[in-house]
Amino acid sequence: MKLKNLFWFATGASISYHLVKNRKEIKTEVTESSQLVKGIQDNLAKIQRNLDIIQAQQTNLQELVTDFQYKTKLFSQQATASLKEIQDIWQPSKND
């Protein structure tokens, strides 16, 4: 039992020594990591806001698509009618 306690004491002392020895590097790493986490959280918030805006505009976009499809269909019908009129006007001229 005494050997186990000695092992844990030596392990703890070694870890403590390395922590104290590398404290500046560890502190720098912790600072950089916390700045990165804050940046990631800020980016996540921006992405969420942009996603909310996109979802809000989805309805408007669907209305525009429906309107565009209607106008395309109407234009196609008018173009077909105009083309038929032109063909009817030119057809008798060819027979004369």
Secondary structure, 3 states (H helix, E strand, C coil): CHHHHHHHHHHHHHHHHHHHHCHHHHHHHHHHHHHHHHHHHHHHHHHHHHHHHHHHHHHHHHHHHHHHHHHHHHHHHHHHHHHHHHHHHHHHHHHC
